Amino acid sequence: MNNTIKEKENNPKLTESANILWLSVSESAKMGGITAKTIRRAISEKKIRYTVNGNRYKIDFLSVIQFLQANTKLKNKFNQSGVGQYVKEWKEY
């Protein structure tokens, strides 16, 4: 296996850019009904996939959804204040 592919599989920061919706920290927070501080904490704990472009984080939309669904408190905020209030059911990939 190619080292670059192996690194991408093992490193949550490196992802394929095809078909990925990238969000900023503030967009992710607004979409999730949470604060930017929560998103930054998830980045530092490597709980969501991201990349750095210049001095800005680009966060994978799907990883934000998965992060919010993994915690009951965050899931409730997502469903009450975030985009989750407009979606009946999420498909997992």
C-alpha positions in Angstrom: 0.0 0.0 0.0 1.2 3.5 -0.8 2.5 5.4 2.2 0.4 8.5 1.3 -2.8 6.4 1.3 -1.8 4.7 4.5 -1.1 8.1 6.2 -4.5 9.4 5.1 -6.2 6.3 6.6 -4.5 6.7 9.9 -4.6 10.5 10.2 -8.0 12.1 10.7 -6.6 15.5 9.5 -5.9 14.1 6.0 -8.8 13.2 3.8 -9.8 12.8 0.2 -11.3 16.1 -1.0 -13.7 14.5 -3.5 -17.4 14.7 -2.4 -16.6 16.3 0.9 -18.4 19.4 2.1 -16.0 21.5 4.0 -17.2 24.0 6.7 -15.4 26.7 8.7 -15.4 26.5 12.6 -18.2 29.1 12.8 -20.3 27.4 10.1 -19.9 24.0 11.9 -21.0 25.6 15.2 -24.0 27.3 13.7 -25.0 24.2 11.8 -24.8 22.1 15.0 -26.4 24.6 17.4 -23.3 24.7 19.5 -20.4 27.1 20.2 -17.2 27.5 18.2 -15.4 26.5 21.4 -16.9 23.1 21.3 -15.8 22.6 17.7 -12.3 23.8 18.5 -12.2 21.4 21.4 -13.2 18.5 19.1 -10.5 19.5 16.7 -7.8 19.5 19.5 -9.1 16.1 20.7 -9.1 14.8 17.1 -12.8 13.8 17.3 -13.6 15.4 13.9 -11.8 15.4 10.5 -10.3 18.6 9.4 -7.6 20.2 7.3 -5.8 23.5 7.6 -5.8 25.9 4.7 -3.5 28.8 5.5 -4.5 29.6 9.1 -8.1 28.4 8.7 -9.6 25.1 9.7 -11.7 23.3 7.1 -14.0 20.7 8.8 -15.6 17.7 7.2 -19.4 18.1 7.4 -20.0 14.4 7.9 -17.5 14.2 10.8 -19.3 17.1 12.5 -22.7 15.2 12.2 -21.1 12.0 13.6 -19.5 13.9 16.4 -22.7 15.6 17.4 -24.7 12.3 17.2 -22.2 10.5 19.5 -23.0 12.6 22.6 -26.5 12.9 24.0 -26.2 16.5 25.1 -24.7 17.6 21.8 -27.3 15.5 19.9 -30.1 17.3 21.7 -28.6 20.7 20.9 -28.2 19.6 17.3 -31.8 18.5 17.1 -33.3 21.6 18.9 -31.1 24.4 17.7 -29.1 23.1 14.7 -29.8 21.7 11.3 -31.2 18.5 12.9 -34.5 20.2 13.6 -35.1 20.3 9.9 -34.1 16.7 9.1 -36.3 13.7 9.9 -33.7 11.0 9.6 -29.9 10.9 8.8 -28.4 8.3 6.6 -25.0 6.9 7.8 -22.2 6.3 5.4 
